[in-house]
Amino acid sequence: MTYREVIVEDAITWLKRPKDTSHYSFVSSLPDISEFPQFNLDQWKEWFIGTAELIFQNTSDEGVTLFFQSDIKWEGGWVDKAYLCQKAAERQASKLLWHKIICRSPAGTTTFGRPAYSHILCFSKKLKLNASESTPDVISEMGEKTWQRGMGLEACLMMAKFLSAKVPENFIINPFCGEGSMLAAANSYGLKAIGIERSQKRAQRAQELNLNLDEKKWI
C-alpha cells in the first residue's frame, strides 16, 4: 500500500509544531460549531478562520490547500463556510484556484438545518492552472460516506485525482481526518498521506480503510 500514517493527536497542536512544510499539500474539512458547545457563533467563526490560517501556513508554496465544507443554517441565519475559508486565504496571500459545488441531495430537494450541497475550494500561493484544463463546477453526487461526518466517495476521488495530476509533491496532509476516507482515496491515486485524528477509534479505522477504485467501494 502507498504510504499512510495516522497520528493520534489534536490537529491544532500538530499544526502549531515547527516542521518542514516544503512538500505538503492539505485537504481538510474543519469541524462544525455543533462540535464546540462552549463557543457562541462568533467564537466558533474566529476558531474556524484561525485554524484555516494555520493550515495555509503549513502548506507548501507550490502545493494546494483544499477545503470540503458544508454551510449551516444557525439561529435563523446562514453561515457561509466558503466565505470563512476565503477570508483566511486572503490573510495568508493564497489565491482561489477553483470553487466547486457537490450535491448532498438531488437538485430541487428542500433540506432543513444544512443546505443540499457542500463546497470544495482549492487555494495555492504559487501554483497556476490552465483554463483549458477546467473540470465540472457542479458535481451531482457526493457518493457513499463511511460515517455521518465523512466526505463522500465522489468528493474524495475528485480531489485525489486533481492532486495526483497537478501537485508537484505527491504528499497530502489531512488534519481532522476522521475515518480516513480522504487518505484511502489519496493512496488509491498513488499519493502519500498523513492524517491527524484525536479519536483513537477513528484513527484506527483511518489506518485500515481502503478503497476499491475499480468498483468505487470502501473496503
Stockholm file with secondary structure:
# STOCKHOLM 1.0

chainA/1-219         MTYREVIVEDAITWLKRPKDTSHYSFVSSLPDISEFPQFNLDQWKEWFIGTAELIFQNTSDEGVTLFFQSDIKWEGGWVDKAYLCQKAAERQASKLLWHKIICRSPAGTTTFGRPAYSHILCFSKKLKLNASESTPDVISEMGEKTWQRGMGLEACLMMAKFLSAKVPENFIINPFCGEGSMLAAANSYGLKAIGIERSQKRAQRAQELNLNLDEKKWI
#=GR chainA/1-219 SS CCCEEEECSCHHHHHHSCCCCTTCEEEECCCCGGGCTTCCHHHHHHHHHHHHHHHHHHSCTTSCEEEEECCEEETTEEECHHHHHHHHHHHTTCEEEEEEEEESSCTTCCCSSSCSEEEEEEEESSCCCCGGGCCCSEESCCCCCSSTTSCCHHHHHHHHHHHHHHCSSCEEEEESCTTCHHHHHHHHTTCEEEEECSCHHHHHHHHHCCEETTTTEEC
#=GC SS_cons         CCCEEEECSCHHHHHHSCCCCTTCEEEECCCCGGGCTTCCHHHHHHHHHHHHHHHHHHSCTTSCEEEEECCEEETTEEECHHHHHHHHHHHTTCEEEEEEEEESSCTTCCCSSSCSEEEEEEEESSCCCCGGGCCCSEESCCCCCSSTTSCCHHHHHHHHHHHHHHCSSCEEEEESCTTCHHHHHHHHTTCEEEEECSCHHHHHHHHHCCEETTTTEEC
//
